[in-house]
Amino acid sequence: MDIRRWILAFLLPPAAVMNKEAGTIMLTGLLTLLGWAPGVVAALFMIIQEKRKTVA
């Protein structure tokens, strides 16, 4: 499932963080509206942070 979230983060960043809180989804959506790259970076950052929490 991880590869699907990475692909989704590049295509539609807010959809990649749908399992997070509403504020996180809105922040990612706002960054995506301001520019595609900031939304992708934010989504990837949140995916990596979530993976670190599950590993540790």
PyMOL commands that place a pseudoatom at each C-alpha (Angstrom):
pseudoatom trace, name=CA, resn=MET, resi=1, chain=A, elem=C, hetatm=0, pos=[0.000, 0.000, 0.000]
pseudoatom trace, name=CA, resn=ASP, resi=2, chain=A, elem=C, hetatm=0, pos=[2.927, 2.327, 0.557]
pseudoatom trace, name=CA, resn=ILE, resi=3, chain=A, elem=C, hetatm=0, pos=[3.754, 2.674, -3.148]
pseudoatom trace, name=CA, resn=ARG, resi=4, chain=A, elem=C, hetatm=0, pos=[0.144, 3.651, -3.881]
pseudoatom trace, name=CA, resn=ARG, resi=5, chain=A, elem=C, hetatm=0, pos=[0.300, 6.478, -1.343]
pseudoatom trace, name=CA, resn=TRP, resi=6, chain=A, elem=C, hetatm=0, pos=[3.577, 7.729, -2.855]
pseudoatom trace, name=CA, resn=ILE, resi=7, chain=A, elem=C, hetatm=0, pos=[2.039, 7.770, -6.330]
pseudoatom trace, name=CA, resn=LEU, resi=8, chain=A, elem=C, hetatm=0, pos=[-1.076, 9.456, -4.971]
pseudoatom trace, name=CA, resn=ALA, resi=9, chain=A, elem=C, hetatm=0, pos=[1.107, 12.057, -3.260]
pseudoatom trace, name=CA, resn=PHE, resi=10, chain=A, elem=C, hetatm=0, pos=[2.506, 13.042, -6.647]
pseudoatom trace, name=CA, resn=LEU, resi=11, chain=A, elem=C, hetatm=0, pos=[-0.836, 13.033, -8.451]
pseudoatom trace, name=CA, resn=LEU, resi=12, chain=A, elem=C, hetatm=0, pos=[-3.192, 14.453, -5.819]
pseudoatom trace, name=CA, resn=PRO, resi=13, chain=A, elem=C, hetatm=0, pos=[-1.395, 15.368, -2.574]
pseudoatom trace, name=CA, resn=PRO, resi=14, chain=A, elem=C, hetatm=0, pos=[-4.441, 15.957, -0.321]
pseudoatom trace, name=CA, resn=ALA, resi=15, chain=A, elem=C, hetatm=0, pos=[-5.785, 12.490, -1.129]
pseudoatom trace, name=CA, resn=ALA, resi=16, chain=A, elem=C, hetatm=0, pos=[-2.525, 10.914, 0.022]
pseudoatom trace, name=CA, resn=VAL, resi=17, chain=A, elem=C, hetatm=0, pos=[-3.029, 12.197, 3.576]
pseudoatom trace, name=CA, resn=MET, resi=18, chain=A, elem=C, hetatm=0, pos=[-6.718, 11.328, 3.931]
pseudoatom trace, name=CA, resn=ASN, resi=19, chain=A, elem=C, hetatm=0, pos=[-6.032, 9.221, 7.032]
pseudoatom trace, name=CA, resn=LYS, resi=20, chain=A, elem=C, hetatm=0, pos=[-4.816, 12.309, 8.919]
pseudoatom trace, name=CA, resn=GLU, resi=21, chain=A, elem=C, hetatm=0, pos=[-6.761, 15.028, 10.729]
pseudoatom trace, name=CA, resn=ALA, resi=22, chain=A, elem=C, hetatm=0, pos=[-8.918, 17.544, 8.848]
pseudoatom trace, name=CA, resn=GLY, resi=23, chain=A, elem=C, hetatm=0, pos=[-6.442, 20.381, 9.432]
pseudoatom trace, name=CA, resn=THR, resi=24, chain=A, elem=C, hetatm=0, pos=[-3.649, 18.391, 7.849]
pseudoatom trace, name=CA, resn=ILE, resi=25, chain=A, elem=C, hetatm=0, pos=[-5.763, 17.639, 4.802]
pseudoatom trace, name=CA, resn=MET, resi=26, chain=A, elem=C, hetatm=0, pos=[-6.751, 21.306, 4.467]
pseudoatom trace, name=CA, resn=LEU, resi=27, chain=A, elem=C, hetatm=0, pos=[-3.139, 22.453, 4.856]
pseudoatom trace, name=CA, resn=THR, resi=28, chain=A, elem=C, hetatm=0, pos=[-1.991, 20.070, 2.155]
pseudoatom trace, name=CA, resn=GLY, resi=29, chain=A, elem=C, hetatm=0, pos=[-4.874, 21.195, -0.064]
pseudoatom trace, name=CA, resn=LEU, resi=30, chain=A, elem=C, hetatm=0, pos=[-3.999, 24.851, 0.450]
pseudoatom trace, name=CA, resn=LEU, resi=31, chain=A, elem=C, hetatm=0, pos=[-0.344, 24.233, -0.349]
pseudoatom trace, name=CA, resn=THR, resi=32, chain=A, elem=C, hetatm=0, pos=[-1.418, 22.334, -3.475]
pseudoatom trace, name=CA, resn=LEU, resi=33, chain=A, elem=C, hetatm=0, pos=[-3.569, 25.283, -4.562]
pseudoatom trace, name=CA, resn=LEU, resi=34, chain=A, elem=C, hetatm=0, pos=[-0.625, 27.638, -4.089]
pseudoatom trace, name=CA, resn=GLY, resi=35, chain=A, elem=C, hetatm=0, pos=[1.527, 25.411, -6.228]
pseudoatom trace, name=CA, resn=TRP, resi=36, chain=A, elem=C, hetatm=0, pos=[1.773, 21.741, -7.041]
pseudoatom trace, name=CA, resn=ALA, resi=37, chain=A, elem=C, hetatm=0, pos=[5.299, 21.286, -5.647]
pseudoatom trace, name=CA, resn=PRO, resi=38, chain=A, elem=C, hetatm=0, pos=[4.601, 22.558, -2.090]
pseudoatom trace, name=CA, resn=GLY, resi=39, chain=A, elem=C, hetatm=0, pos=[1.617, 20.218, -1.822]
pseudoatom trace, name=CA, resn=VAL, resi=40, chain=A, elem=C, hetatm=0, pos=[3.677, 17.252, -2.957]
pseudoatom trace, name=CA, resn=VAL, resi=41, chain=A, elem=C, hetatm=0, pos=[6.488, 18.074, -0.536]
pseudoatom trace, name=CA, resn=ALA, resi=42, chain=A, elem=C, hetatm=0, pos=[4.044, 18.400, 2.357]
pseudoatom trace, name=CA, resn=ALA, resi=43, chain=A, elem=C, hetatm=0, pos=[2.307, 15.120, 1.508]
pseudoatom trace, name=CA, resn=LEU, resi=44, chain=A, elem=C, hetatm=0, pos=[5.594, 13.250, 1.162]
pseudoatom trace, name=CA, resn=PHE, resi=45, chain=A, elem=C, hetatm=0, pos=[6.851, 14.733, 4.428]
pseudoatom trace, name=CA, resn=MET, resi=46, chain=A, elem=C, hetatm=0, pos=[3.725, 13.556, 6.246]
pseudoatom trace, name=CA, resn=ILE, resi=47, chain=A, elem=C, hetatm=0, pos=[3.957, 10.066, 4.729]
pseudoatom trace, name=CA, resn=ILE, resi=48, chain=A, elem=C, hetatm=0, pos=[7.608, 9.776, 5.792]
pseudoatom trace, name=CA, resn=GLN, resi=49, chain=A, elem=C, hetatm=0, pos=[6.805, 11.028, 9.311]
pseudoatom trace, name=CA, resn=GLU, resi=50, chain=A, elem=C, hetatm=0, pos=[4.020, 8.464, 9.642]
pseudoatom trace, name=CA, resn=LYS, resi=51, chain=A, elem=C, hetatm=0, pos=[6.333, 5.677, 8.495]
pseudoatom trace, name=CA, resn=ARG, resi=52, chain=A, elem=C, hetatm=0, pos=[8.971, 6.717, 11.048]
pseudoatom trace, name=CA, resn=LYS, resi=53, chain=A, elem=C, hetatm=0, pos=[6.408, 6.556, 13.865]
pseudoatom trace, name=CA, resn=THR, resi=54, chain=A, elem=C, hetatm=0, pos=[5.308, 3.050, 12.893]
pseudoatom trace, name=CA, resn=VAL, resi=55, chain=A, elem=C, hetatm=0, pos=[8.900, 1.760, 12.627]
pseudoatom trace, name=CA, resn=ALA, resi=56, chain=A, elem=C, hetatm=0, pos=[10.098, 3.216, 15.927]
for i in range(1, 56): cmd.bond("trace and resi %d" % i, "trace and resi %d" % (i + 1))
show_as sticks, trace
zoom trace
